[in-house]
Amino acid sequence: MPQIIVMADPPAKDGKATVMLRERVNVTDFESDHFATQLVQRLGWAVGDANQAEQGDGRR
């Protein structure tokens, strides 16, 4: 099944990638406007978290 993954770059100090969002999606999911709107919101949060992690501010 397709996935959307948002990761911080570079990897955490332990060498492991910091995954902010990993979500499986299906073509039929996008038939729902509600799903699409919520997905964009989750993507925005994940990108913001990844940006903070890249700045060394809140690495998980």
PQR file with spaces between the fields and no chain letter, atoms N, CA, C, O and H, PARSE charges and radii, in Angstrom:
ATOM       1  N    MET     1       0.853   -1.176    0.000 -0.4000 1.5000
ATOM       2  CA   MET     1       0.000    0.000    0.000 -0.0000 2.0000
ATOM       3  C    MET     1       0.899    1.240    0.000  0.5500 1.7000
ATOM       4  O    MET     1       1.909    1.258    0.703 -0.5500 1.4000
ATOM       5  N    PRO     2       0.560    2.256   -0.758 -0.5600 1.5000
ATOM       6  CA   PRO     2       1.359    3.480   -0.788  0.2800 2.0000
ATOM       7  C    PRO     2       1.420    4.144    0.592  0.5500 1.7000
ATOM       8  O    PRO     2       0.503    4.026    1.404 -0.5500 1.4000
ATOM       9  N    GLN     3       2.529    4.841    0.823 -0.4000 1.5000
ATOM      10  CA   GLN     3       2.724    5.554    2.080 -0.0000 2.0000
ATOM      11  C    GLN     3       3.202    6.971    1.811  0.5500 1.7000
ATOM      12  O    GLN     3       3.861    7.250    0.809 -0.5500 1.4000
ATOM      13  H    GLN     3       3.274    4.937    0.163  0.4000 1.0000
ATOM      14  N    ILE     4       2.854    7.848    2.725 -0.4000 1.5000
ATOM      15  CA   ILE     4       3.417    9.191    2.754 -0.0000 2.0000
ATOM      16  C    ILE     4       4.306    9.234    3.987  0.5500 1.7000
ATOM      17  O    ILE     4       3.869    8.900    5.089 -0.5500 1.4000
ATOM      18  H    ILE     4       2.319    7.622    3.539  0.4000 1.0000
ATOM      19  N    ILE     5       5.558    9.646    3.798 -0.4000 1.5000
ATOM      20  CA   ILE     5       6.507    9.690    4.906 -0.0000 2.0000
ATOM      21  C    ILE     5       7.140   11.076    4.956  0.5500 1.7000
ATOM      22  O    ILE     5       7.619   11.593    3.946 -0.5500 1.4000
ATOM      23  H    ILE     5       5.913    9.917    2.904  0.4000 1.0000
ATOM      24  N    VAL     6       7.134   11.668    6.151 -0.4000 1.5000
ATOM      25  CA   VAL     6       7.839   12.926    6.384 -0.0000 2.0000
ATOM      26  C    VAL     6       8.921   12.627    7.414  0.5500 1.7000
ATOM      27  O    VAL     6       8.629   12.165    8.517 -0.5500 1.4000
ATOM      28  H    VAL     6       6.746   11.247    6.972  0.4000 1.0000
ATOM      29  N    MET     7      10.180   12.896    7.042 -0.4000 1.5000
ATOM      30  CA   MET     7      11.313   12.638    7.929 -0.0000 2.0000
ATOM      31  C    MET     7      12.154   13.897    8.056  0.5500 1.7000
ATOM      32  O    MET     7      12.252   14.701    7.130 -0.5500 1.4000
ATOM      33  H    MET     7      10.417   13.271    6.146  0.4000 1.0000
ATOM      34  N    ALA     8      12.757   14.044    9.229 -0.4000 1.5000
ATOM      35  CA   ALA     8      13.706   15.137    9.426 -0.0000 2.0000
ATOM      36  C    ALA     8      15.030   14.751    8.778  0.5500 1.7000
ATOM      37  O    ALA     8      15.407   13.580    8.749 -0.5500 1.4000
ATOM      38  H    ALA     8      12.677   13.390    9.981  0.4000 1.0000
ATOM      39  N    ASP     9      15.719   15.744    8.267 -0.4000 1.5000
ATOM      40  CA   ASP     9      17.016   15.525    7.659 -0.0000 2.0000
ATOM      41  C    ASP     9      17.968   16.537    8.260  0.5500 1.7000
ATOM      42  O    ASP     9      17.623   17.718    8.229 -0.5500 1.4000
ATOM      43  H    ASP     9      15.413   16.696    8.290  0.4000 1.0000
ATOM      44  N    PRO    10      19.096   16.215    8.789 -0.5600 1.5000
ATOM      45  CA   PRO    10      19.748   14.915    8.783  0.2800 2.0000
ATOM      46  C    PRO    10      19.194   14.000    9.866  0.5500 1.7000
ATOM      47  O    PRO    10      18.387   14.419   10.696 -0.5500 1.4000
ATOM      48  N    PRO    11      19.644   12.726    9.848 -0.5600 1.5000
ATOM      49  CA   PRO    11      19.168   11.775   10.862  0.2800 2.0000
ATOM      50  C    PRO    11      19.532   12.231   12.275  0.5500 1.7000
ATOM      51  O    PRO    11      20.402   13.080   12.468 -0.5500 1.4000
ATOM      52  N    ALA    12      18.852   11.651   13.243 -0.4000 1.5000
ATOM      53  CA   ALA    12      19.126   11.936   14.650 -0.0000 2.0000
ATOM      54  C    ALA    12      20.564   11.543   14.986  0.5500 1.7000
ATOM      55  O    ALA    12      21.228   10.868   14.199 -0.5500 1.4000
ATOM      56  H    ALA    12      18.146   10.961   13.086  0.4000 1.0000
ATOM      57  N    LYS    13      21.032   11.960   16.137 -0.4000 1.5000
ATOM      58  CA   LYS    13      22.413   11.687   16.555 -0.0000 2.0000
ATOM      59  C    LYS    13      22.732   10.202   16.589  0.5500 1.7000
ATOM      60  O    LYS    13      23.886    9.814   16.404 -0.5500 1.4000
ATOM      61  H    LYS    13      20.493   12.508   16.776  0.4000 1.0000
ATOM      62  N    ASP    14      21.730    9.367   16.822 -0.4000 1.5000
ATOM      63  CA   ASP    14      21.961    7.920   16.854 -0.0000 2.0000
ATOM      64  C    ASP    14      22.011    7.316   15.449  0.5500 1.7000
ATOM      65  O    ASP    14      22.145    6.101   15.303 -0.5500 1.4000
ATOM      66  H    ASP    14      20.793    9.681   16.972  0.4000 1.0000
ATOM      67  N    GLY    15      21.904    8.154   14.418 -0.4000 1.5000
ATOM      68  CA   GLY    15      21.992    7.681   13.039 -0.0000 2.0000
ATOM      69  C    GLY    15      20.685    7.188   12.456  0.5500 1.7000
ATOM      70  O    GLY    15      20.620    6.832   11.279 -0.5500 1.4000
ATOM      71  H    GLY    15      21.795    9.141   14.537  0.4000 1.0000
ATOM      72  N    LYS    16      19.645    7.164   13.270 -0.4000 1.5000
ATOM      73  CA   LYS    16      18.339    6.710   12.788 -0.0000 2.0000
ATOM      74  C    LYS    16      17.542    7.910   12.284  0.5500 1.7000
ATOM      75  O    LYS    16      17.577    8.992   12.871 -0.5500 1.4000
ATOM      76  H    LYS    16      19.698    7.453   14.226  0.4000 1.0000
ATOM      77  N    ALA    17      16.835    7.699   11.201 -0.4000 1.5000
ATOM      78  CA   ALA    17      15.999    8.769   10.655 -0.0000 2.0000
ATOM      79  C    ALA    17      14.867    9.083   11.624  0.5500 1.7000
ATOM      80  O    ALA    17      14.280    8.181   12.222 -0.5500 1.4000
ATOM      81  H    ALA    17      16.806    6.820   10.724  0.4000 1.0000
ATOM      82  N    THR    18      14.570   10.353   11.771 -0.4000 1.5000
ATOM      83  CA   THR    18      13.473   10.778   12.627 -0.0000 2.0000
ATOM      84  C    THR    18      12.225   10.909   11.761  0.5500 1.7000
ATOM      85  O    THR    18      12.108   11.824   10.946 -0.5500 1.4000
ATOM      86  H    THR    18      15.047   11.086   11.285  0.4000 1.0000
ATOM      87  N    VAL    19      11.298    9.977   11.955 -0.4000 1.5000
ATOM      88  CA   VAL    19      10.062    9.971   11.175 -0.0000 2.0000
ATOM      89  C    VAL    19       9.015   10.778   11.922  0.5500 1.7000
ATOM      90  O    VAL    19       8.687   10.475   13.069 -0.5500 1.4000
ATOM      91  H    VAL    19      11.393    9.234   12.617  0.4000 1.0000
ATOM      92  N    MET    20       8.496   11.799   11.272 -0.4000 1.5000
ATOM      93  CA   MET    20       7.478   12.647   11.872 -0.0000 2.0000
ATOM      94  C    MET    20       6.073   12.174   11.517  0.5500 1.7000
ATOM      95  O    MET    20       5.130   12.344   12.290 -0.5500 1.4000
ATOM      96  H    MET    20       8.763   12.045   10.341  0.4000 1.0000
ATOM      97  N    LEU    21       5.954   11.581   10.339 -0.4000 1.5000
ATOM      98  CA   LEU    21       4.652   11.081    9.891 -0.0000 2.0000
ATOM      99  C    LEU    21       4.882    9.924    8.944  0.5500 1.7000
ATOM     100  O    LEU    21       5.702   10.014    8.031 -0.5500 1.4000
ATOM     101  H    LEU    21       6.721   11.443    9.712  0.4000 1.0000
ATOM     102  N    ARG    22       4.169    8.850    9.156 -0.4000 1.5000
ATOM     103  CA   ARG    22       4.134    7.740    8.209 -0.0000 2.0000
ATOM     104  C    ARG    22       2.671    7.326    8.119  0.5500 1.7000
ATOM     105  O    ARG    22       2.085    6.853    9.093 -0.5500 1.4000
ATOM     106  H    ARG    22       3.503    8.777    9.897  0.4000 1.0000
ATOM     107  N    GLU    23       2.107    7.506    6.967 -0.4000 1.5000
ATOM     108  CA   GLU    23       0.680    7.228    6.803 -0.0000 2.0000
ATOM     109  C    GLU    23       0.437    6.454    5.521  0.5500 1.7000
ATOM     110  O    GLU    23       0.864    6.858    4.439 -0.5500 1.4000
ATOM     111  H    GLU    23       2.583    7.890    6.177  0.4000 1.0000
ATOM     112  N    ARG    24      -0.243    5.355    5.658 -0.4000 1.5000
ATOM     113  CA   ARG    24      -0.639    4.577    4.484 -0.0000 2.0000
ATOM     114  C    ARG    24      -1.864    5.236    3.862  0.5500 1.7000
ATOM     115  O    ARG    24      -2.783    5.663    4.561 -0.5500 1.4000
ATOM     116  H    ARG    24      -0.590    5.026    6.536  0.4000 1.0000
ATOM     117  N    VAL    25      -1.859    5.308    2.548 -0.4000 1.5000
ATOM     118  CA   VAL    25      -2.982    5.917    1.843 -0.0000 2.0000
ATOM     119  C    VAL    25      -3.409    5.020    0.696  0.5500 1.7000
ATOM     120  O    VAL    25      -2.640    4.199    0.196 -0.5500 1.4000
ATOM     121  H    VAL    25      -1.113    4.961    1.980  0.4000 1.0000
ATOM     122  N    ASN    26      -4.645    5.201    0.299 -0.4000 1.5000
ATOM     123  CA   ASN    26      -5.218    4.453   -0.807 -0.0000 2.0000
ATOM     124  C    ASN    26      -5.891    5.463   -1.729  0.5500 1.7000
ATOM     125  O    ASN    26      -6.344    6.516   -1.280 -0.5500 1.4000
ATOM     126  H    ASN    26      -5.270    5.868    0.705  0.4000 1.0000
ATOM     127  N    VAL    27      -5.953    5.147   -2.984 -0.4000 1.5000
ATOM     128  CA   VAL    27      -6.580    6.052   -3.955 -0.0000 2.0000
ATOM     129  C    VAL    27      -7.994    6.422   -3.513  0.5500 1.7000
ATOM     130  O    VAL    27      -8.406    7.572   -3.661 -0.5500 1.4000
ATOM     131  H    VAL    27      -5.586    4.292   -3.348  0.4000 1.0000
ATOM     132  N    THR    28      -8.725    5.476   -2.983 -0.4000 1.5000
ATOM     133  CA   THR    28     -10.109    5.748   -2.584 -0.0000 2.0000
ATOM     134  C    THR    28     -10.197    6.717   -1.404  0.5500 1.7000
ATOM     135  O    THR    28     -11.229    7.357   -1.206 -0.5500 1.4000
ATOM     136  H    THR    28      -8.390    4.542   -2.863  0.4000 1.0000
ATOM     137  N    ASP    29      -9.116    6.827   -0.616 -0.4000 1.5000
ATOM     138  CA   ASP    29      -9.122    7.785    0.495 -0.0000 2.0000
ATOM     139  C    ASP    29      -9.387    9.199   -0.004  0.5500 1.7000
ATOM     140  O    ASP    29     -10.021    9.998    0.685 -0.5500 1.4000
ATOM     141  H    ASP    29      -8.277    6.307   -0.777  0.4000 1.0000
ATOM     142  N    PHE    30      -8.900    9.504   -1.202 -0.4000 1.5000
ATOM     143  CA   PHE    30      -8.990   10.861   -1.720 -0.0000 2.0000
ATOM     144  C    PHE    30     -10.348   11.180   -2.335  0.5500 1.7000
ATOM     145  O    PHE    30     -10.559   12.277   -2.852 -0.5500 1.4000
ATOM     146  H    PHE    30      -8.385    8.855   -1.762  0.4000 1.0000
ATOM     147  N    GLU    31     -11.253   10.231   -2.278 -0.4000 1.5000
ATOM     148  CA   GLU    31     -12.626   10.505   -2.708 -0.0000 2.0000
ATOM     149  C    GLU    31     -13.364   11.341   -1.665  0.5500 1.7000
ATOM     150  O    GLU    31     -14.407   11.931   -1.946 -0.5500 1.4000
ATOM     151  H    GLU    31     -11.081    9.339   -1.859  0.4000 1.0000
ATOM     152  N    SER    32     -12.805   11.379   -0.465 -0.4000 1.5000
ATOM     153  CA   SER    32     -13.410   12.131    0.633 -0.0000 2.0000
ATOM     154  C    SER    32     -12.687   13.463    0.812  0.5500 1.7000
ATOM     155  O    SER    32     -11.486   13.495    1.077 -0.5500 1.4000
ATOM     156  H    SER    32     -11.957   10.900   -0.237  0.4000 1.0000
ATOM     157  N    ASP    33     -13.427   14.560    0.664 -0.4000 1.5000
ATOM     158  CA   ASP    33     -12.839   15.881    0.902 -0.0000 2.0000
ATOM     159  C    ASP    33     -12.362   16.009    2.344  0.5500 1.7000
ATOM     160  O    ASP    33     -11.338   16.638    2.611 -0.5500 1.4000
ATOM     161  H    ASP    33     -14.403   14.534    0.448  0.4000 1.0000
ATOM     162  N    HIS    34     -13.106   15.412    3.270 -0.4000 1.5000
ATOM     163  CA   HIS    34     -12.727   15.469    4.680 -0.0000 2.0000
ATOM     164  C    HIS    34     -11.368   14.801    4.887  0.5500 1.7000
ATOM     165  O    HIS    34     -10.504   15.354    5.568 -0.5500 1.4000
ATOM     166  H    HIS    34     -13.938   14.901    3.053  0.4000 1.0000
ATOM     167  N    PHE    35     -11.174   13.618    4.306 -0.4000 1.5000
ATOM     168  CA   PHE    35      -9.893   12.924    4.431 -0.0000 2.0000
ATOM     169  C    PHE    35      -8.762   13.789    3.886  0.5500 1.7000
ATOM     170  O    PHE    35      -7.732   13.956    4.538 -0.5500 1.4000
ATOM     171  H    PHE    35     -11.876   13.169    3.753  0.4000 1.0000
ATOM     172  N    ALA    36      -8.956   14.336    2.694 -0.4000 1.5000
ATOM     173  CA   ALA    36      -7.912   15.141    2.054 -0.0000 2.0000
ATOM     174  C    ALA    36      -7.557   16.359    2.907  0.5500 1.7000
ATOM     175  O    ALA    36      -6.381   16.689    3.059 -0.5500 1.4000
ATOM     176  H    ALA    36      -9.793   14.201    2.164  0.4000 1.0000
ATOM     177  N    THR    37      -8.558   17.018    3.456 -0.4000 1.5000
ATOM     178  CA   THR    37      -8.322   18.188    4.302 -0.0000 2.0000
ATOM     179  C    THR    37      -7.543   17.801    5.551  0.5500 1.7000
ATOM     180  O    THR    37      -6.591   18.484    5.929 -0.5500 1.4000
ATOM     181  H    THR    37      -9.513   16.749    3.332  0.4000 1.0000
ATOM     182  N    GLN    38      -7.943   16.714    6.188 -0.4000 1.5000
ATOM     183  CA   GLN    38      -7.266   16.260    7.398 -0.0000 2.0000
ATOM     184  C    GLN    38      -5.832   15.823    7.101  0.5500 1.7000
ATOM     185  O    GLN    38      -4.931   16.070    7.902 -0.5500 1.4000
ATOM     186  H    GLN    38      -8.717   16.160    5.881  0.4000 1.0000
ATOM     187  N    LEU    39      -5.617   15.178    5.962 -0.4000 1.5000
ATOM     188  CA   LEU    39      -4.276   14.748    5.581 -0.0000 2.0000
ATOM     189  C    LEU    39      -3.355   15.954    5.398  0.5500 1.7000
ATOM     190  O    LEU    39      -2.218   15.942    5.868 -0.5500 1.4000
ATOM     191  H    LEU    39      -6.349   14.976    5.311  0.4000 1.0000
ATOM     192  N    VAL    40      -3.833   16.977    4.728 -0.4000 1.5000
ATOM     193  CA   VAL    40      -3.023   18.186    4.539 -0.0000 2.0000
ATOM     194  C    VAL    40      -2.680   18.808    5.891  0.5500 1.7000
ATOM     195  O    VAL    40      -1.567   19.296    6.082 -0.5500 1.4000
ATOM     196  H    VAL    40      -4.757   16.987    4.346  0.4000 1.0000
ATOM     197  N    GLN    41      -3.617   18.794    6.820 -0.4000 1.5000
ATOM     198  CA   GLN    41      -3.349   19.326    8.155 -0.0000 2.0000
ATOM     199  C    GLN    41      -2.257   18.503    8.848  0.5500 1.7000
ATOM     200  O    GLN    41      -1.333   19.072    9.430 -0.5500 1.4000
ATOM     201  H    GLN    41      -4.521   18.397    6.665  0.4000 1.0000
ATOM     202  N    ARG    42      -2.358   17.175    8.791 -0.4000 1.5000
ATOM     203  CA   ARG    42      -1.340   16.318    9.408 -0.0000 2.0000
ATOM     204  C    ARG    42       0.021   16.516    8.745  0.5500 1.7000
ATOM     205  O    ARG    42       1.048   16.524    9.423 -0.5500 1.4000
ATOM     206  H    ARG    42      -3.109   16.714    8.319  0.4000 1.0000
ATOM     207  N    LEU    43       0.030   16.674    7.428 -0.4000 1.5000
ATOM     208  CA   LEU    43       1.289   16.931    6.720 -0.0000 2.0000
ATOM     209  C    LEU    43       1.922   18.239    7.193  0.5500 1.7000
ATOM     210  O    LEU    43       3.133   18.310    7.403 -0.5500 1.4000
ATOM     211  H    LEU    43      -0.804   16.667    6.877  0.4000 1.0000
ATOM     212  N    GLY    44       1.105   19.259    7.357 -0.4000 1.5000
ATOM     213  CA   GLY    44       1.616   20.540    7.840 -0.0000 2.0000
ATOM     214  C    GLY    44       2.251   20.418    9.213  0.5500 1.7000
ATOM     215  O    GLY    44       3.322   20.974    9.456 -0.5500 1.4000
ATOM     216  H    GLY    44       0.121   19.201    7.187  0.4000 1.0000
ATOM     217  N    TRP    45       1.597   19.692   10.113 -0.4000 1.5000
ATOM     218  CA   TRP    45       2.160   19.490   11.448 -0.0000 2.0000
ATOM     219  C    TRP    45       3.480   18.731   11.363  0.5500 1.7000
ATOM     220  O    TRP    45       4.455   19.097   12.019 -0.5500 1.4000
ATOM     221  H    TRP    45       0.728   19.241    9.915  0.4000 1.0000
ATOM     222  N    ALA    46       3.509   17.677   10.555 -0.4000 1.5000
ATOM     223  CA   ALA    46       4.712   16.853   10.438 -0.0000 2.0000
ATOM     224  C    ALA    46       5.872   17.644    9.840  0.5500 1.7000
ATOM     225  O    ALA    46       7.009   17.516   10.293 -0.5500 1.4000
ATOM     226  H    ALA    46       2.717   17.379   10.022  0.4000 1.0000
ATOM     227  N    VAL    47       5.595   18.452    8.837 -0.4000 1.5000
ATOM     228  CA   VAL    47       6.648   19.274    8.228 -0.0000 2.0000
ATOM     229  C    VAL    47       7.172   20.289    9.251  0.5500 1.7000
ATOM     230  O    VAL    47       8.378   20.521    9.330 -0.5500 1.4000
ATOM     231  H    VAL    47       4.671   18.556    8.469  0.4000 1.0000
ATOM     232  N    GLY    48       6.287   20.881   10.017 -0.4000 1.5000
ATOM     233  CA   GLY    48       6.716   21.806   11.069 -0.0000 2.0000
ATOM     234  C    GLY    48       7.581   21.115   12.111  0.5500 1.7000
ATOM     235  O    GLY    48       8.602   21.661   12.531 -0.5500 1.4000
ATOM     236  H    GLY    48       5.307   20.692    9.953  0.4000 1.0000
ATOM     237  N    ASP    49       7.181   19.915   12.532 -0.4000 1.5000
ATOM     238  CA   ASP    49       7.975   19.145   13.496 -0.0000 2.0000
ATOM     239  C    ASP    49       9.341   18.783   12.919  0.5500 1.7000
ATOM     240  O    ASP    49      10.354   18.866   13.613 -0.5500 1.4000
ATOM     241  H    ASP    49       6.352   19.471   12.191  0.4000 1.0000
ATOM     242  N    ALA    50       9.365   18.382   11.650 -0.4000 1.5000
ATOM     243  CA   ALA    50      10.634   18.033   11.005 -0.0000 2.0000
ATOM     244  C    ALA    50      11.543   19.255   10.925  0.5500 1.7000
ATOM     245  O    ALA    50      12.751   19.148   11.134 -0.5500 1.4000
ATOM     246  H    ALA    50       8.542   18.314   11.086  0.4000 1.0000
ATOM     247  N    ASN    51      10.975   20.394   10.629 -0.4000 1.5000
ATOM     248  CA   ASN    51      11.764   21.626   10.564 -0.0000 2.0000
ATOM     249  C    ASN    51      12.384   21.937   11.921  0.5500 1.7000
ATOM     250  O    ASN    51      13.558   22.299   11.999 -0.5500 1.4000
ATOM     251  H    ASN    51       9.993   20.481   10.459  0.4000 1.0000
ATOM     252  N    GLN    52      11.609   21.798   12.984 -0.4000 1.5000
ATOM     253  CA   GLN    52      12.140   22.028   14.333 -0.0000 2.0000
ATOM     254  C    GLN    52      13.250   21.037   14.646  0.5500 1.7000
ATOM     255  O    GLN    52      14.275   21.415   15.213 -0.5500 1.4000
ATOM     256  H    GLN    52      10.655   21.503   12.921  0.4000 1.0000
ATOM     257  N    ALA    53      13.059   19.775   14.283 -0.4000 1.5000
ATOM     258  CA   ALA    53      14.069   18.753   14.545 -0.0000 2.0000
ATOM     259  C    ALA    53      15.360   19.065   13.793  0.5500 1.7000
ATOM     260  O    ALA    53      16.453   18.869   14.324 -0.5500 1.4000
ATOM     261  H    ALA    53      12.227   19.468   13.822  0.4000 1.0000
ATOM     262  N    GLU    54      15.237   19.542   12.579 -0.4000 1.5000
ATOM     263  CA   GLU    54      16.424   19.879   11.792 -0.0000 2.0000
ATOM     264  C    GLU    54      17.187   21.054   12.396  0.5500 1.7000
ATOM     265  O    GLU    54      18.403   21.165   12.238 -0.5500 1.4000
ATOM     266  H    GLU    54      14.349   19.701   12.148  0.4000 1.0000
ATOM     267  N    GLN    55      16.478   21.910   13.073 -0.4000 1.5000
ATOM     268  CA   GLN    55      17.112   23.060   13.715 -0.0000 2.0000
ATOM     269  C    GLN    55      17.709   22.676   15.074  0.5500 1.7000
ATOM     270  O    GLN    55      18.292   23.515   15.760 -0.5500 1.4000
ATOM     271  H    GLN    55      15.490   21.821   13.202  0.4000 1.0000
ATOM     272  N    GLY    56      17.558   21.394   15.458 -0.4000 1.5000
ATOM     273  CA   GLY    56      18.074   20.939   16.745 -0.0000 2.0000
ATOM     274  C    GLY    56      17.174   21.314   17.894  0.5500 1.7000
ATOM     275  O    GLY    56      17.609   21.368   19.044 -0.5500 1.4000
ATOM     276  H    GLY    56      17.084   20.712   14.900  0.4000 1.0000
ATOM     277  N    ASP    57      15.908   21.574   17.582 -0.4000 1.5000
ATOM     278  CA   ASP    57      14.954   22.073   18.565 -0.0000 2.0000
ATOM     279  C    ASP    57      13.849   21.050   18.753  0.5500 1.7000
ATOM     280  O    ASP    57      12.796   21.154   18.125 -0.5500 1.4000
ATOM     281  H    ASP    57      15.554   21.530   16.648  0.4000 1.0000
ATOM     282  N    GLY    58      14.078   20.060   19.614 -0.4000 1.5000
ATOM     283  CA   GLY    58      13.025   19.089   19.850 -0.0000 2.0000
ATOM     284  C    GLY    58      13.219   17.790   19.103  0.5500 1.7000
ATOM     285  O    GLY    58      12.245   17.126   18.748 -0.5500 1.4000
ATOM     286  H    GLY    58      14.934   19.976   20.124  0.4000 1.0000
ATOM     287  N    ARG    59      14.463   17.418   18.858 -0.4000 1.5000
ATOM     288  CA   ARG    59      14.742   16.142   18.197 -0.0000 2.0000
ATOM     289  C    ARG    59      14.156   15.014   19.019  0.5500 1.7000
ATOM     290  O    ARG    59      14.375   14.943   20.228 -0.5500 1.4000
ATOM     291  H    ARG    59      15.255   17.957   19.146  0.4000 1.0000
ATOM     292  N    ARG    60      13.408   14.128   18.368 -0.4000 1.5000
ATOM     293  CA   ARG    60      12.743   13.034   19.085 -0.0000 2.0000
ATOM     294  C    ARG    60      13.556   11.783   19.022  0.5500 1.7000
ATOM     295  O    ARG    60      13.154   10.757   19.571 -0.5500 1.4000
ATOM     296  H    ARG    60      13.229   14.187   17.385  0.4000 1.0000
